[in-house]
Amino acid sequence: MSGGLTSDERRANARIRRRVIFQLKRGIAPGVIAETLGVDRSSVYRWKKAYDDGGLSALESKTSEGRRPKLSITEATKLGSAPKS
């Protein structure tokens, strides 16, 4: 199993972030939101800033491209393990 999140987990996390923004817009205090949703208060503030700076799309989970290879393409080619493109 890989260490990353599944697409379902990423969608669930994005739903929580959108819910935080919805509750902030309703005037609910960040501390109450954090406690209710089981997240850290600093996350609530971070997501609010992301939303203020970039809208709802800024709350979506970013996919990771993974770890950088230790070998260059040239080195991997010499070893016969270059990624196929």
N, C-alpha and C positions, 0 to 999 in steps of 0.2 A: 504494500500500500504506500502511496506517495504521501509526502508531508503536507501537500497543499489542500485547499478546500475543494469540495465538490461544487458543481454548479448550483445544486440545490442549497448548499450551505451559503454560498455567495449571495444567492437571491434572498435567503432568509435574513442574512446580515443587512442587506440593503433595505429590506422591509422594516427592520428595527430602526435604521437610521432615518427613514422617511417618517416613521411613526413619531420619533423624537421631534422632528421638525413640526409635524402636525400639532403635537401637544404644546410645543413652545408657542406656536401661533395662537393657540387657545388660551395662552396666558398661564400655563402651568409652570411652576418653578422648576429650574433645572435639577435641583436636588431631589424633588419629588419624582420627576421623570426617571432619573437615574435609579432611584430605589425601586420604583414600580417595575421597570424593565430589566433590572438586574445588571446595569452597566455602570461604569465609573462616571462620576460627574464630569471629570475632565474630558471624557469622550463626548458627552453631550455638548460641551462648549466647542470641542474640535469639529464636530459634525455641523454645528450651527455656523461656524466660521466657513467651513467648506461650502455649505449651502449658500451663505451670503455672498461668497466669492464666485461660485460657479453654478448655482441652481441645483435642481434635482439630479442632474447627471453627475455632479461632483460627489454624490453620495453612493454611487454604484461601486461595487467591488472591482478592483483592477485585477486582471489576471497576471500572473507572474510568468516570465519567460524561462524561469529556472536559473540554475547556477551557471556561471560562465565556465566554458571549457578550460581545462588546464593546458591543453595542447592547442597550438595554432592549427589552422587548416593544413598548412604545409607539413607540420610535424605529424598530424593525424594521417595525412595522405601517405607519408613515408612508412607509417606503421600499418597502413591498410585499414584504418578505422575511421576514415573521414566520413562525416555525415552525408547522406545522399540528399541531393536537393531536387 
